[in-house]
Amino acid sequence: MQATVQDIAFAGFRAAVPVHRHSYVREPGIFTAAEAEKLEQSTGIYERRVLPPHLCASDMCVAAATDLLKSLEWDPSTVEVLIFVSQDSDYNLPATACLIQNRLGLPTSCAALDINLGCSGFIYATWIASTMLAGASGKRALVLCGDTSTRHLMPEDRSTRPLFGDAGAAVALEKRPGSGPMHVVMGTDGRGAPHIVVRAGGRRNPLIPGEQPMTAEQHETAYRDARLSLNGPEVFSFSLRAVPPLVKANLELAGLSSEQIDYFVLHQANKLMLDQIRRKIAVDAERFIVDLHDYGNTSSASIPLAICSSLSDKLTSGRHKLMLAGFGVGWSWASLIAEVGPIPAPAVIEVPDDFPPLQLGGR
């Protein structure tokens, strides 16, 4: 699917990460020191941020959104679209976006919804929020993305444990006539669903206690199925197969060449994968953002986090054409081309352990 949205601008970016850092290079753990250093070279990841158990992805997003609204000097009552993208909702119901609307003090006229997508979710949510603004009376929107990926990992899983970190992000959109088009390309191939999956916890394979207690074997199966299963070779193959055509299709939709894009910011999966993709689409390293060193793979938050971490100085002056692309779990993929800037400096903030958690029915 392809779409073009007119007169919607990016107004600001903010990312939020936990204060807790973990590095297998600094503290080898399940790897030897030599293995950890080799892993850092291939993945580009030195350390990851890990959220304490009493906080959720929504709390990181609330922290990012609160700071962003302050920097923009936006009254919360002027925000009428809120989208929360996460595969780690606070509850099965209600939608976490409803709790965030209340916490941020957004008006009751605000349209708020959750989107259960991973690596491609930021692009999808940006397109949906932009389309909602373009066709309605509202003028401002917040797109929040966050996941606590570290909680899905088996403690001794050497293939996933060093890759994933926790993060949240908030992105502000505003209706601005004359701000230029936003070009979006999206796709899905559900045949890839088994290759990145948490099998237990939904309705197909629930973890809700039944009338009979679990046997020890059933308990062990449930424990493992509630953790991330990732087929690395298939994920790598899919990414190299899907992303170059995605980039090409988006450039064609926008009527641009790759040389006219100032910066490419793709989902930050791992350095080896990103390097391979960069070579396939023939983009020089200076315009291709790789920003995993301090955060790891942060799922839906990785693109806005990379923008906040790597492009803060650039976006405060002038206008820059960005191509943003997310791809992975689903399989699901999406890309977006838009001009961004000048905007207040994007920034990465830390969420302290005593940050007040999101509450049901209260602020």
C-alpha positions in Angstrom: 0.0 0.0 0.0 1.1 3.5 -0.8 -0.1 6.9 0.6 0.7 10.6 0.4 -0.4 12.9 3.2 -0.3 16.7 2.7 0.3 19.5 5.2 1.3 17.5 8.2 4.7 18.3 9.8 6.9 16.7 12.4 7.0 19.2 15.3 9.3 17.4 17.7 11.0 14.2 18.9 11.8 12.9 22.4 13.1 9.5 23.6 13.2 8.1 27.1 15.4 5.2 28.3 15.9 3.6 31.7 18.9 4.6 33.9 20.0 1.0 34.2 22.7 -0.1 31.8 23.9 -3.6 31.0 26.9 -4.5 28.9 28.1 -8.0 28.1 31.4 -6.3 27.0 31.8 -4.7 30.4 30.3 -7.7 32.4 30.6 -10.7 30.1 28.2 -13.0 32.0 27.0 -15.7 29.5 29.8 -14.7 27.1 33.6 -14.7 27.6 35.3 -11.4 27.3 36.6 -12.3 23.8 33.1 -13.4 22.7 31.5 -10.2 24.0 34.0 -8.0 22.1 33.4 -9.9 18.9 29.7 -9.6 19.4 30.0 -5.9 19.8 31.9 -5.6 16.6 29.2 -7.5 14.6 26.1 -6.1 16.3 27.3 -2.6 17.0 25.9 -2.9 20.5 28.0 -2.1 23.6 25.3 -1.8 26.2 21.5 -1.8 26.5 19.1 -0.1 28.9 16.9 -2.3 31.1 13.7 -1.0 32.8 13.0 -2.1 36.4 10.0 -4.4 36.8 7.7 -1.9 38.5 7.7 0.3 35.4 6.2 -0.3 31.9 6.8 0.8 28.3 3.9 3.3 28.8 5.8 5.0 31.7 8.8 5.6 29.4 6.5 7.1 26.8 4.7 9.3 29.3 8.1 10.6 30.4 9.1 11.3 26.8 5.7 12.9 26.0 5.7 15.1 29.1 9.2 16.5 28.3 8.3 17.0 24.6 5.1 18.9 25.4 7.1 21.2 27.7 9.8 21.8 25.1 7.2 22.6 22.4 5.2 24.8 24.9 2.1 22.9 23.8 -0.9 23.0 26.1 -2.0 19.4 26.5 -5.6 20.5 25.7 -4.5 21.2 22.1 -3.6 17.5 21.4 -6.5 15.7 19.9 -4.9 12.5 18.5 -2.9 10.0 20.6 -1.5 6.7 19.3 0.4 4.3 21.5 2.5 1.7 19.7 3.6 -1.3 21.7 3.6 -5.0 22.0 3.8 -4.6 25.8 0.5 -3.0 26.8 -0.1 -2.4 30.5 -3.3 -4.5 30.6 -5.2 -6.8 28.3 -7.9 -4.1 28.6 -8.4 -1.2 28.6 -6.2 0.2 25.9 -3.1 1.8 27.4 -3.7 4.9 25.2 -6.8 5.7 27.4 -4.7 5.7 30.5 -2.0 7.9 28.9 -4.6 10.4 27.7 -5.7 10.8 31.3 -2.2 11.0 32.7 -1.0 13.6 30.2 -4.2 15.7 30.7 -5.2 15.5 27.1 -8.8 16.6 26.3 -11.7 14.1 26.4 -12.3 15.0 22.8 -8.9 13.3 22.0 -9.0 10.2 19.8 -6.8 7.7 21.5 -5.9 4.1 20.4 -3.3 1.4 20.7 -1.5 -0.3 17.9 0.1 -3.7 18.4 3.1 -3.6 16.1 6.8 -3.9 16.6 9.6 -2.8 14.3 7.4 -1.2 11.7 5.0 0.3 14.2 6.4 3.9 14.3 5.8 4.4 10.6 2.3 2.9 10.6 1.3 5.0 13.6 2.8 8.2 12.1 0.8 7.6 8.9 -2.4 6.9 10.8 -2.1 9.9 13.0 -1.2 12.1 10.0 -4.2 10.8 8.1 -6.5 11.4 11.1 -5.3 15.0 11.4 -5.6 15.7 7.7 -9.2 14.6 7.6 -10.5 16.0 10.9 -10.7 19.2 13.0 -7.7 18.4 15.2 -4.4 20.1 14.6 -2.0 18.2 16.9 -1.1 14.6 17.5 1.3 12.5 19.7 2.7 9.2 18.5 4.2 7.2 21.4 6.2 4.1 20.8 7.7 1.8 23.4 8.6 -1.7 24.3 10.2 -3.6 27.2 11.8 -6.2 25.0 14.3 -7.3 27.7 11.4 -8.9 29.6 10.7 -11.4 26.7 14.2 -12.9 26.8 15.4 -16.2 28.2 18.2 -15.4 30.7 20.7 -17.7 29.0 19.6 -17.2 25.4 22.9 -16.1 23.7 21.1 -15.3 20.4 18.7 -12.6 21.8 19.9 -11.6 25.2 22.7 -9.2 24.0 20.6 -7.5 21.3 17.5 -6.0 22.9 17.0 -3.0 25.1 14.1 -1.0 26.5 13.1 2.4 25.4 10.1 4.7 24.7 9.6 7.7 22.5 7.2 10.5 21.8 6.8 12.3 18.4 4.7 15.4 17.9 2.8 16.0 14.6 1.1 19.2 13.6 -1.2 20.3 10.8 0.7 23.0 8.9 -0.5 24.1 5.5 2.4 24.2 3.0 4.7 22.0 5.1 5.1 19.5 2.2 4.0 15.9 1.6 4.6 12.8 3.6 5.1 9.7 1.4 4.5 6.3 2.9 4.9 2.7 1.6 3.7 -0.3 3.7 3.5 -4.0 3.4 2.8 -7.3 5.2 3.6 -11.0 4.8 2.1 -13.0 7.6 4.0 -16.1 6.5 6.9 -14.7 8.5 5.0 -14.6 11.7 6.6 -17.8 13.2 10.1 -16.3 12.9 9.7 -13.6 15.6 7.1 -14.7 18.1 6.1 -14.9 21.7 3.7 -17.9 21.6 2.1 -17.7 25.0 0.1 -15.0 26.7 -2.6 -14.3 24.1 -6.0 -16.0 23.6 -4.6 -18.7 21.3 -2.2 -19.9 24.1 -3.3 -18.3 27.3 -1.4 -18.1 30.6 -4.5 -17.5 32.6 -4.7 -20.2 35.3 -7.2 -22.9 34.5 -9.3 -25.0 36.9 -6.6 -27.5 37.3 -3.1 -26.5 38.3 -0.3 -26.9 35.8 2.0 -29.8 35.9 5.7 -29.1 36.2 6.1 -29.9 32.5 3.3 -27.6 31.5 4.7 -24.9 33.7 8.1 -25.2 32.0 6.5 -25.1 28.5 4.5 -22.0 29.4 7.6 -20.3 30.8 9.5 -20.9 27.6 6.6 -20.0 25.3 6.2 -16.7 27.1 9.7 -15.7 25.9 10.8 -14.4 22.6 11.6 -17.0 19.9 13.7 -15.5 17.1 15.0 -17.2 14.0 18.0 -15.0 13.3 18.9 -16.4 9.8 15.3 -16.0 8.6 15.1 -12.4 10.0 18.3 -11.5 8.3 17.2 -13.0 5.0 13.8 -11.3 5.1 15.4 -7.9 5.9 17.8 -8.1 3.0 15.0 -9.2 0.7 12.3 -6.7 1.7 14.1 -3.5 2.6 15.9 -2.5 -0.6 12.6 -2.8 -2.7 10.9 -0.8 0.0 13.4 2.0 -0.2 13.1 2.0 -4.0 9.3 2.1 -4.0 9.3 5.0 -1.5 11.8 7.0 -3.5 9.7 6.4 -6.7 6.5 7.5 -4.9 8.2 10.7 -3.7 9.8 11.3 -7.1 13.3 11.4 -5.6 16.7 9.8 -6.0 18.6 8.4 -3.0 21.1 11.3 -3.4 18.3 13.8 -2.5 17.7 12.1 0.9 19.7 13.9 3.6 19.5 11.0 6.1 18.3 7.4 6.1 17.1 6.3 9.5 16.1 2.6 9.5 15.0 0.3 12.3 18.1 -0.3 14.4 18.2 -4.1 14.4 21.9 -4.7 14.4 25.0 -3.2 12.7 25.8 -6.2 10.4 22.3 -6.1 9.0 22.2 -2.4 8.6 25.6 -2.4 6.8 24.4 -5.0 4.4 21.2 -3.0 3.6 23.2 0.2 3.2 25.4 -1.5 0.6 22.4 -2.9 -1.2 20.8 0.5 -1.5 24.1 2.2 -2.3 24.0 4.9 0.3 27.2 6.4 1.8 27.8 5.9 5.5 27.6 9.6 6.4 23.9 9.7 5.5 23.0 6.3 6.9 22.3 6.3 10.6 23.6 3.4 12.7 22.9 4.2 16.4 22.9 1.0 18.5 26.0 1.3 20.6 24.4 2.6 23.7 20.8 1.2 23.4 20.6 -2.0 21.4 17.5 -3.0 19.4 14.6 -1.1 20.9 11.8 -2.4 18.6 9.2 0.3 17.8 11.1 3.1 19.6 14.4 2.5 17.6 13.8 5.1 14.8 12.8 8.1 16.9 15.5 7.1 19.5 18.1 7.1 16.7 16.8 10.5 15.5 17.1 11.9 19.0 20.5 10.4 19.6 22.2 11.1 16.2 20.4 14.0 14.5 19.6 16.4 17.3 22.0 19.1 16.1 21.1 18.7 12.5 17.3 19.1 12.9 17.4 22.4 14.8 18.3 24.4 11.7 17.1 24.1 8.1 14.9 21.5 6.5 16.2 17.9 5.9 14.7 15.1 3.8 14.5 12.0 5.9 13.7 8.4 4.9 12.5 6.4 7.8 11.9 2.6 7.5 10.8 -0.1 9.9 10.8 -3.8 9.3 10.5 -7.0 11.2 8.1 -8.9 13.3 5.0 -9.9 11.4 6.5 -9.8 8.7 5.6 -6.2 8.6 7.4 -3.3 6.9 6.9 0.4 6.2 8.8 3.5 5.1 8.2 7.2 5.1 9.8 10.2 3.4 9.3 13.7 4.7 11.0 17.0 5.3 11.8 17.7 8.9 13.0 20.8 10.6 13.8 23.2 12.0 12.4 21.9 15.3 13.4 22.1 18.9 16.4 19.9 19.6 15.4 16.2 19.8 16.8 14.7 23.0 17.2 11.4 25.0 16.1 11.6 28.6 16.5 9.1 31.4 13.6 7.7 33.4 14.5 7.4 37.1 13.4 4.4 39.2 11.1 6.6 41.2 9.1 7.8 38.2 5.4 7.6 39.1 3.9 4.6 37.3 0.8 4.9 35.1 -2.4 4.3 37.2 -5.9 3.1 36.4 -8.3 6.0 36.6 -5.9 8.4 38.2 -2.9 10.6 37.4 
